[in-house]
Amino acid sequence: MSPEPMAETYIARSPAIAARMLGGEMMIMSAVDSTFFTLNEVATVIWQAADGHTPLSQIIERRVCKEFEIAPDVAQRDAADFVNQLSQHGILLVSDQPIPESKPVAGGKP
């Protein structure tokens, strides 16, 4: 028997956030707990691609690895840490299935 493939991870921007691009950096604030994040270039690419329909593995392969010339295993580990941190604050929604689109509260989509 072959091993089961790992489940895909889907990410989407929470509607309970405010986000703006300022000076080339994405600024995000949680409306839930007022946590504030400033994203670097790589994290901004992941954030902007978090549509709920594209698996995180594809975002990493098609965007992060190509745009930043980073090894897939390093990109996957760093992206998982980033997604985990933002999901703990309710800024990113995470699922093993595609996530239906929801309306942003304030500036959720760049």
Short mmCIF file of the C-alpha atoms (twelve columns), coordinates in Angstrom:
data_MODEL
# 
_entry.id   MODEL 
# 
loop_
_atom_site.group_PDB 
_atom_site.id 
_atom_site.type_symbol 
_atom_site.label_atom_id 
_atom_site.label_alt_id 
_atom_site.label_comp_id 
_atom_site.label_asym_id 
_atom_site.label_seq_id 
_atom_site.Cartn_x 
_atom_site.Cartn_y 
_atom_site.Cartn_z 
_atom_site.pdbx_PDB_model_num 
ATOM 1   C CA . MET A 1   0.000   0.000  0.000  1 
ATOM 2   C CA . SER A 2   1.223   3.484  -0.771 1 
ATOM 3   C CA . PRO A 3   1.260   6.098  1.979  1 
ATOM 4   C CA . GLU A 4   -1.658  8.519  2.056  1 
ATOM 5   C CA . PRO A 5   -0.811  11.897 0.565  1 
ATOM 6   C CA . MET A 6   -0.608  14.733 3.064  1 
ATOM 7   C CA . ALA A 7   -3.715  16.859 3.263  1 
ATOM 8   C CA . GLU A 8   -3.496  20.202 1.542  1 
ATOM 9   C CA . THR A 9   -3.675  23.389 3.584  1 
ATOM 10  C CA . TYR A 10  -5.886  26.212 2.351  1 
ATOM 11  C CA . ILE A 11  -5.554  29.731 3.721  1 
ATOM 12  C CA . ALA A 12  -7.798  32.776 3.442  1 
ATOM 13  C CA . ARG A 13  -7.658  36.286 4.821  1 
ATOM 14  C CA . SER A 14  -10.027 36.777 7.729  1 
ATOM 15  C CA . PRO A 15  -12.836 39.286 7.243  1 
ATOM 16  C CA . ALA A 16  -12.101 40.572 10.782 1 
ATOM 17  C CA . ILE A 17  -8.958  42.497 9.837  1 
ATOM 18  C CA . ALA A 18  -7.809  45.816 8.457  1 
ATOM 19  C CA . ALA A 19  -4.939  45.657 5.943  1 
ATOM 20  C CA . ARG A 20  -3.083  48.287 3.938  1 
ATOM 21  C CA . MET A 21  0.027   48.388 1.797  1 
ATOM 22  C CA . LEU A 22  2.295   51.191 3.032  1 
ATOM 23  C CA . GLY A 23  5.746   51.870 1.631  1 
ATOM 24  C CA . GLY A 24  6.019   48.412 0.100  1 
ATOM 25  C CA . GLU A 25  5.045   46.622 3.342  1 
ATOM 26  C CA . MET A 26  1.699   45.074 4.203  1 
ATOM 27  C CA . MET A 27  0.303   46.301 7.530  1 
ATOM 28  C CA . ILE A 28  -2.395  44.136 9.126  1 
ATOM 29  C CA . MET A 29  -4.427  44.644 12.274 1 
ATOM 30  C CA . SER A 30  -6.791  42.143 13.833 1 
ATOM 31  C CA . ALA A 31  -10.196 43.592 14.677 1 
ATOM 32  C CA . VAL A 32  -10.545 40.826 17.272 1 
ATOM 33  C CA . ASP A 33  -7.563  41.578 19.527 1 
ATOM 34  C CA . SER A 34  -5.931  44.656 17.888 1 
ATOM 35  C CA . THR A 35  -2.764  42.672 17.152 1 
ATOM 36  C CA . PHE A 36  -0.662  44.510 14.552 1 
ATOM 37  C CA . PHE A 37  1.651   42.856 12.015 1 
ATOM 38  C CA . THR A 38  4.027   44.265 9.417  1 
ATOM 39  C CA . LEU A 39  4.740   41.658 6.733  1 
ATOM 40  C CA . ASN A 40  7.990   41.272 4.822  1 
ATOM 41  C CA . GLU A 41  7.994   40.714 1.050  1 
ATOM 42  C CA . VAL A 42  7.640   36.927 1.206  1 
ATOM 43  C CA . ALA A 43  4.867   37.053 3.806  1 
ATOM 44  C CA . THR A 44  3.089   39.714 1.714  1 
ATOM 45  C CA . VAL A 45  3.092   37.388 -1.327 1 
ATOM 46  C CA . ILE A 46  1.572   34.604 0.771  1 
ATOM 47  C CA . TRP A 47  -0.975  37.028 2.274  1 
ATOM 48  C CA . GLN A 48  -2.036  38.360 -1.125 1 
ATOM 49  C CA . ALA A 49  -2.374  34.833 -2.543 1 
ATOM 50  C CA . ALA A 50  -4.456  33.604 0.431  1 
ATOM 51  C CA . ASP A 51  -7.699  33.263 -1.514 1 
ATOM 52  C CA . GLY A 52  -9.044  30.172 0.241  1 
ATOM 53  C CA . HIS A 53  -9.000  28.187 -3.002 1 
ATOM 54  C CA . THR A 54  -5.294  27.842 -3.799 1 
ATOM 55  C CA . PRO A 55  -3.464  25.301 -1.627 1 
ATOM 56  C CA . LEU A 56  -0.559  26.726 0.381  1 
ATOM 57  C CA . SER A 57  1.780   24.246 -1.342 1 
ATOM 58  C CA . GLN A 58  0.915   25.802 -4.739 1 
ATOM 59  C CA . ILE A 59  1.386   29.338 -3.405 1 
ATOM 60  C CA . ILE A 60  4.840   28.345 -2.194 1 
ATOM 61  C CA . GLU A 61  5.790   26.496 -5.377 1 
ATOM 62  C CA . ARG A 62  4.378   28.946 -7.929 1 
ATOM 63  C CA . ARG A 63  4.971   32.254 -6.179 1 
ATOM 64  C CA . VAL A 64  7.404   32.135 -3.258 1 
ATOM 65  C CA . CYS A 65  10.045  29.756 -4.654 1 
ATOM 66  C CA . LYS A 66  10.028  31.380 -8.098 1 
ATOM 67  C CA . GLU A 67  9.945   35.025 -6.978 1 
ATOM 68  C CA . PHE A 68  12.465  34.695 -4.168 1 
ATOM 69  C CA . GLU A 69  14.680  31.764 -5.299 1 
ATOM 70  C CA . ILE A 70  14.214  29.896 -2.027 1 
ATOM 71  C CA . ALA A 71  14.406  26.129 -1.540 1 
ATOM 72  C CA . PRO A 72  10.949  24.501 -1.332 1 
ATOM 73  C CA . ASP A 73  11.601  22.810 2.033  1 
ATOM 74  C CA . VAL A 74  12.771  26.081 3.606  1 
ATOM 75  C CA . ALA A 75  9.849   27.993 2.081  1 
ATOM 76  C CA . GLN A 76  7.357   25.371 3.281  1 
ATOM 77  C CA . ARG A 77  8.701   25.468 6.860  1 
ATOM 78  C CA . ASP A 78  8.774   29.279 6.999  1 
ATOM 79  C CA . ALA A 79  5.294   29.561 5.446  1 
ATOM 80  C CA . ALA A 80  3.874   27.058 7.946  1 
ATOM 81  C CA . ASP A 81  5.301   29.128 10.828 1 
ATOM 82  C CA . PHE A 82  3.901   32.349 9.334  1 
ATOM 83  C CA . VAL A 83  0.453   30.834 8.723  1 
ATOM 84  C CA . ASN A 84  0.373   29.350 12.225 1 
ATOM 85  C CA . GLN A 85  1.256   32.673 13.841 1 
ATOM 86  C CA . LEU A 86  -1.360  34.669 11.920 1 
ATOM 87  C CA . SER A 87  -4.050  32.011 12.343 1 
ATOM 88  C CA . GLN A 88  -3.553  32.081 16.127 1 
ATOM 89  C CA . HIS A 89  -4.575  35.750 16.036 1 
ATOM 90  C CA . GLY A 90  -7.534  35.115 13.731 1 
ATOM 91  C CA . ILE A 91  -5.891  36.973 10.857 1 
ATOM 92  C CA . LEU A 92  -5.654  33.978 8.533  1 
ATOM 93  C CA . LEU A 93  -8.247  31.219 8.261  1 
ATOM 94  C CA . VAL A 94  -6.794  27.729 7.787  1 
ATOM 95  C CA . SER A 95  -8.535  24.584 6.545  1 
ATOM 96  C CA . ASP A 96  -7.813  21.248 4.906  1 
ATOM 97  C CA . GLN A 97  -10.535 22.074 2.353  1 
ATOM 98  C CA . PRO A 98  -11.129 25.146 0.172  1 
ATOM 99  C CA . ILE A 99  -12.538 28.050 2.190  1 
ATOM 100 C CA . PRO A 100 -15.626 29.886 0.917  1 
ATOM 101 C CA . GLU A 101 -15.078 33.569 0.191  1 
ATOM 102 C CA . SER A 102 -16.211 36.039 2.823  1 
ATOM 103 C CA . LYS A 103 -16.485 39.795 2.681  1 
ATOM 104 C CA . PRO A 104 -13.614 41.789 4.260  1 
ATOM 105 C CA . VAL A 105 -14.402 44.144 7.139  1 
ATOM 106 C CA . ALA A 106 -11.967 46.910 6.185  1 
ATOM 107 C CA . GLY A 107 -9.285  46.691 3.520  1 
ATOM 108 C CA . GLY A 108 -8.931  42.925 3.696  1 
ATOM 109 C CA . LYS A 109 -8.108  42.737 0.017  1 
ATOM 110 C CA . PRO A 110 -5.253  44.832 -1.382 1 
# 
